[in-house]
């Protein structure tokens, strides 16, 4: 059985980490399969938004598979940490908007997976935390950097240094998630957000994501220059002309991603 499932619903892609018996933890094979799926999505212009979730009802992902980790040599541990960092960076850099549908535990690498997504929806009973220091390690897949950028350095230090787990209500309060959604409405809510995005011009979405992501890591003047270049990419597109024609003709535009 595949440890990573991928399905398409029109322009929406859905990735499911499929190890519910192991709380959807990441072993090396899972990372390899996830990497293969992402390489396909990255080049698929027909996939305009992506939801990532976990199988079952208990966990989005509880992070690294510690059962596997305990059998690895130091060299293999470094291999795994490098792989998970690279795979998550690939998600962060996808042109498509990404939504984490957090259906349970999102701990350690599981929360780091959610952090690389553009949006995070979580069920009320979800438990979120970067708990690595309780295992005598630190977040190694971008958690120290992405969490601090999302909720601020002081909040991030508090969560990381204490290895604290918080529920979805607290995560919503501090800006760690976008929405708290009942379990039966989780995928519906994520899909509704995806649909709102998909109806818009895909190339414009891609460039807006690029401008935000790249600009947020630099000063305002450099950010404005990045935005300007992203805008220049959009000007010659067929979709921009289609939007103007649709406005003039009082109809909905039909975007092709060209």
C-alpha positions in Angstrom: 0.0 0.0 0.0 1.3 3.4 -0.9 2.3 5.6 2.0 1.4 8.8 0.1 -1.9 9.1 -1.9 -2.7 11.6 -4.5 -6.0 12.3 -6.2 -7.4 15.1 -8.5 -10.8 16.7 -8.3 -10.8 19.0 -11.4 -8.1 21.6 -10.8 -7.6 20.6 -7.2 -5.0 18.1 -6.0 -5.2 16.3 -2.7 -2.2 14.6 -1.0 -2.9 12.2 1.9 -0.1 10.9 4.1 -1.3 7.3 4.4 0.2 5.8 7.5 -2.7 6.1 10.0 -1.4 3.1 12.0 1.8 5.1 12.6 0.0 8.5 13.1 1.1 9.4 9.6 4.8 9.7 10.7 7.5 10.2 8.1 9.9 7.3 7.5 12.4 7.6 4.6 10.1 5.7 2.2 7.2 8.1 2.9 9.5 11.1 2.1 10.6 9.5 -1.1 7.1 8.9 -2.2 6.0 12.4 -1.2 8.9 13.8 -3.2 7.9 11.9 -6.3 4.3 13.2 -6.1 5.5 16.7 -5.6 7.7 16.6 -8.7 4.6 15.7 -10.7 2.5 18.4 -9.2 5.2 21.1 -9.6 5.0 20.7 -13.4 1.3 20.2 -13.7 -0.4 23.4 -14.8 -3.8 21.8 -14.5 -3.4 21.5 -10.8 -4.2 25.0 -9.5 -4.4 24.3 -5.7 -3.3 21.6 -3.4 -4.7 20.2 -0.1 -2.4 18.2 2.2 -3.9 16.0 4.9 -3.4 12.8 6.9 -5.3 9.5 6.8 -7.6 8.5 9.6 -9.0 10.6 12.3 -6.2 10.9 14.8 -3.3 12.6 13.1 -2.3 15.0 10.4 1.3 13.8 11.1 3.1 13.2 14.4 6.4 13.9 12.7 9.4 11.7 12.2 9.0 8.0 12.7 10.9 7.5 15.9 10.7 3.7 15.6 12.6 3.9 12.4 14.9 6.7 13.7 16.0 4.5 16.6 17.4 1.9 14.1 19.4 4.4 12.0 23.0 5.3 12.0 24.1 8.9 12.4 24.7 9.0 8.7 21.2 7.8 7.9 19.7 10.2 10.4 21.5 13.1 8.6 20.1 11.6 5.3 16.6 11.6 6.6 16.8 15.1 8.1 18.2 16.5 4.8 15.5 14.7 2.8 12.6 16.0 4.9 14.0 19.6 4.8 14.3 19.4 1.0 10.9 17.9 0.5 9.2 20.5 2.7 11.1 23.3 0.9 9.7 21.9 -2.4 6.2 22.3 -1.0 7.0 25.8 0.2 8.2 26.7 -3.4 5.3 25.1 -5.3 3.7 27.6 -7.6 0.2 26.4 -6.5 -1.4 27.6 -3.3 -1.3 24.9 -0.6 -3.7 24.2 2.2 -3.0 22.0 5.3 -6.1 20.2 6.5 -5.0 19.3 10.0 -7.3 16.5 11.1 -5.5 15.6 14.4 -2.0 15.6 15.8 0.5 18.0 14.1 3.6 17.5 16.1 7.3 18.0 15.2 7.8 17.4 11.5 4.0 17.2 11.2 3.6 20.8 12.2 6.6 21.7 10.1 4.7 20.2 7.1 1.7 22.4 8.0 4.0 25.5 8.3 5.2 25.1 4.7 1.6 25.4 3.4 0.1 28.7 2.6 -3.0 28.1 4.7 -3.8 25.9 7.7 -7.3 24.6 8.7 -7.5 22.5 11.9 -10.1 20.6 13.8 -10.8 21.7 17.4 -9.2 18.6 18.9 -6.0 19.0 16.9 -2.8 19.2 19.0 0.0 21.3 17.5 3.6 21.7 18.6 7.3 21.6 17.8 8.2 19.1 20.5 11.7 18.2 19.4 13.6 19.5 22.4 11.8 17.0 24.5 13.6 14.4 22.4 17.0 16.2 22.8 16.9 17.5 19.2 15.6 20.7 17.5 13.2 21.3 14.7 15.2 20.3 11.6 12.7 20.8 8.7 12.4 24.6 8.9 10.4 24.9 12.0 12.7 27.3 13.8 12.5 29.7 10.9 9.0 29.4 9.6 7.2 29.4 13.0 9.0 32.6 14.1 8.2 34.3 10.8 4.5 33.3 11.2 3.8 34.1 14.9 6.9 36.1 15.9 10.2 35.1 17.5 9.0 35.3 21.1 5.9 33.2 20.6 8.0 30.7 18.6 10.7 30.4 21.3 8.0 29.8 23.9 6.5 26.9 22.0 9.8 25.4 20.9 11.7 25.8 24.2 8.8 24.3 26.2 8.0 21.6 23.7 4.4 22.7 24.4 1.4 21.3 22.6 -1.5 23.7 22.0 -5.0 23.1 20.8 -6.6 24.6 17.7 -8.3 27.4 19.6 -5.0 28.6 21.0 -3.4 28.1 17.5 -6.1 30.3 16.0 -5.6 32.9 18.7 -1.9 33.3 18.0 -2.2 33.2 14.2 -0.8 29.7 13.7 -3.8 28.5 11.8 -6.3 30.3 9.6 -9.5 28.6 10.6 -10.8 26.1 13.2 -13.3 23.7 11.6 -15.3 20.8 12.9 -14.1 17.4 11.7 -17.0 16.7 9.4 -16.5 20.1 7.8 -12.7 20.1 7.5 -12.2 18.9 4.0 -15.3 20.9 2.9 -13.8 24.1 4.3 -10.4 23.4 2.7 -12.1 22.7 -0.6 -14.2 25.8 -0.5 -11.0 27.9 0.0 -9.4 26.1 -2.8 -12.4 26.8 -5.1 -12.2 30.5 -4.3 -8.6 30.5 -5.4 -9.1 28.3 -8.4 -11.7 30.5 -10.0 -9.1 33.3 -10.4 -6.3 33.5 -12.9 -3.7 30.8 -12.1 -0.6 32.7 -13.4 -1.6 35.8 -11.4 -2.0 33.6 -8.3 1.5 32.1 -8.9 3.1 35.5 -9.3 1.3 36.9 -6.3 2.5 33.9 -4.2 6.0 34.4 -5.5 6.0 38.2 -4.7 4.6 37.6 -1.1 7.0 34.7 -0.3 10.1 36.4 -1.7 9.3 39.9 -0.6 8.5 38.9 3.0 12.1 37.8 3.5 13.6 41.1 2.5 13.3 44.9 3.0 10.3 46.9 1.6 12.2 48.4 -1.4 13.5 45.0 -2.5 10.0 43.6 -2.0 8.5 46.3 -4.2 11.0 45.5 -6.9 10.1 41.8 -6.7 6.4 42.7 -7.0 7.1 44.9 -10.0 8.9 42.1 -11.8 6.1 39.7 -11.0 3.6 42.2 -12.4 5.6 42.4 -15.6 5.3 38.7 -16.1 1.5 39.0 -16.1 1.1 41.8 -18.6 1.6 39.8 -21.8 -0.6 36.8 -20.7 -3.7 35.8 -22.5 -5.6 35.6 -19.2 -5.1 39.3 -18.5 -6.6 40.1 -21.9 -9.4 37.6 -21.2 -10.2 39.4 -17.9 -10.6 42.7 -19.7 -12.7 41.3 -22.4 -15.0 39.5 -19.9 -15.4 42.8 -18.0 -16.4 44.6 -21.1 -18.8 41.9 -22.2 -20.2 41.5 -18.7 -19.5 37.8 -18.3 -17.3 35.6 -16.2 -13.7 35.2 -17.5 -12.5 31.8 -18.6 -8.9 31.5 -17.5 -6.6 29.1 -19.2 -3.3 29.7 -17.4 -1.7 31.2 -20.5 
